[in-house]
Amino acid sequence: MQTIEQLINARVSVNHFQAGRPLATETIHQLVALATRAPTAFNMQNWRFIAVQSAEAKARLLQVANGQVKVVEASVSFIVCGKLAGYQQLPEALSASVQARIMPAQVAVSWADLASTSHRHDPALQRDEAFRSASLACMTLMLAAEGMGLSSCPISGFDADQLRTAFELEPTELPVMIISVGYPASGNWPQKLRKPVEEVLSLV
C-alpha cells in the first residue's frame, strides 16, 4: 500500500494507453465513489460523471476532443461536469447526513437557506462553484486511479459546445474536464519537473 505522498510523486499524465483493455464496471463505480469523496461547498455535490467506455461513445468523444487518440486507447474516459444551481438540490444532498445523524436537521436547513441566498442571483458564483467542485473531484479521481494501479490523464482540450451536444448534457451541466484512465503503454514521459517551492510559496 503506497502512502498518499508516494501516489502524488508517482502520478504522471499518460498520453499512451494500452488499447483494448477495458475496466470492469465495478472498478469504474469504485473510481467514481472515491472521486465523490472530494469536498464541495455546503456538501453540495454539484457534479456528474459520464464514463465513456464503448467504442461508439469513444468515437464521439474523439471528435470533440480534437482527435486526441488517448480517449480511444484508454480503458475509460470520464467527462466530469460541474452543475450550476447546485443549491437547488442541497436539501436532498444533505438529507442522508441528517438521517445518519451526522448533522442536525436544523443545520441542514440553515445551510440550504444560506446557499440559496448567496447563489440564487449570482451566476458567476454558481459557475465558479461548479468548476471548483468538478476540479477537486478530478484530482481525487486521478489519485484514486493511481492507488488502484491505473494511470490517468486530464484533458482540457475539447470543444465544450460540441461535447454538450454529443453527450446530451443538461443546460445546467458544465463539462469541466475529461479524465482518461487505463493501463499505460510504453513511450510515456516520467513526471515533468516542477518549479522549486521557494519560487511558488510565500510565507506571511
Residue pairs with C-beta under 8 A, 6 or more apart in sequence:
2 10
2 147
4 143
7 143
7 146
7 147
8 143
9 191
10 146
10 191
11 142
11 143
11 146
11 152
11 191
12 151
12 188
12 189
12 190
12 191
13 152
13 153
13 154
14 70
14 151
14 152
14 153
14 180
14 182
14 184
14 188
15 70
15 153
15 187
15 188
15 189
16 70
16 73
16 184
16 185
16 186
16 187
16 188
17 70
17 73
17 74
17 75
17 151
17 180
17 182
17 183
17 184
17 185
18 73
18 182
18 183
18 184
18 185
19 72
19 73
19 185
21 75
21 182
21 183
22 53
22 75
22 76
23 53
23 75
23 76
23 150
23 181
23 182
27 148
28 51
28 53
28 76
30 144
30 148
31 78
31 141
31 144
31 145
31 148
31 181
32 49
32 51
32 78
32 141
34 140
34 141
34 144
35 49
35 80
35 137
35 138
35 140
35 141
35 144
36 45
36 47
36 137
37 140
38 133
38 136
38 137
38 139
38 140
39 136
40 46
40 47
40 86
40 129
40 132
40 133
40 136
41 115
41 129
41 132
41 133
42 87
42 90
42 94
42 111
42 112
42 114
42 115
43 90
43 93
43 94
43 97
43 111
44 86
44 87
44 89
44 90
44 93
44 115
44 129
44 133
45 86
45 93
45 133
46 82
46 83
46 84
46 86
46 89
46 129
46 130
46 133
47 80
47 81
47 82
47 83
47 130
47 133
47 134
47 137
48 80
48 81
48 83
48 173
49 78
49 79
49 80
49 81
49 137
50 78
50 79
50 81
50 167
51 76
51 77
51 78
52 58
52 60
52 61
52 71
52 76
52 77
52 78
52 79
53 75
53 76
53 77
58 71
58 72
58 77
59 72
60 166
60 167
61 71
61 72
61 77
61 79
61 163
61 166
61 167
61 178
62 68
62 69
62 71
62 72
63 162
63 166
64 158
64 159
64 162
64 163
64 166
65 71
65 155
65 157
65 158
65 163
65 178
66 157
66 158
66 159
68 155
68 157
70 153
70 155
70 180
71 77
71 155
71 178
71 180
73 182
73 185
74 153
74 180
74 181
74 182
75 150
75 181
75 182
75 183
76 180
76 181
76 182
77 155
77 178
77 179
77 180
77 181
78 141
78 178
78 179
78 180
78 181
79 163
79 167
79 175
79 178
80 134
80 137
80 138
80 141
80 175
80 176
80 177
80 178
80 179
81 130
81 134
81 169
81 173
81 174
81 175
81 176
82 129
82 130
82 131
82 132
82 133
82 134
82 135
82 173
82 174
82 176
83 130
83 133
83 170
83 172
83 173
83 174
84 123
84 126
84 127
84 130
84 172
84 173
84 174
85 119
85 126
85 172
86 115
86 119
86 126
86 129
86 130
86 133
87 112
87 115
87 116
87 118
87 119
87 120
87 126
88 116
90 111
90 112
90 115
90 116
91 108
91 109
91 112
94 103
94 108
94 111
94 112
95 108
97 103
97 108
98 104
98 105
98 108
118 125
119 125
119 126
119 129
127 174
130 174
130 176
131 174
131 176
134 174
134 176
134 177
135 176
135 177
138 154
138 176
138 177
138 179
141 152
141 179
141 181
142 152
142 154
142 179
145 151
145 152
145 179
145 181
146 152
150 181
150 182
150 183
151 181
151 182
151 183
151 184
151 188
152 179
152 180
152 181
153 179
153 180
154 177
154 178
154 179
155 177
155 178
155 179
155 180
156 177
156 178
158 175
158 178
160 174
160 175
163 169
163 175
164 173
164 175
167 175
169 175
